């Protein structure tokens, strides 16, 4: 068995990936992803490998091509204030 950071590789895989879904309400500081190069930060999201919410709001995803013409998913947050004004 290969050991990574004190955990076995078998269980380490379970901690990576997207932690939220589209349309879900999040608060500031919520972890959105862990260790992923497939997701990029968008509006109101900070981080590089571990993406975190910058403000309270609703999560939504967009897709775009990067400079290498590969499609990446961008994670954005629609702030709570914007939702109240729209209603």
Buried (B, 14 or more C-beta within 10 A) or exposed (E): EEEEEEEEEEEBEEEEEBBBEEEEEBEEEBEBBBEBEEBBBBBBBEBEEEBBBBBBBBBBBEEEEEEEEEEBBBBBBBBBEEEEEEE
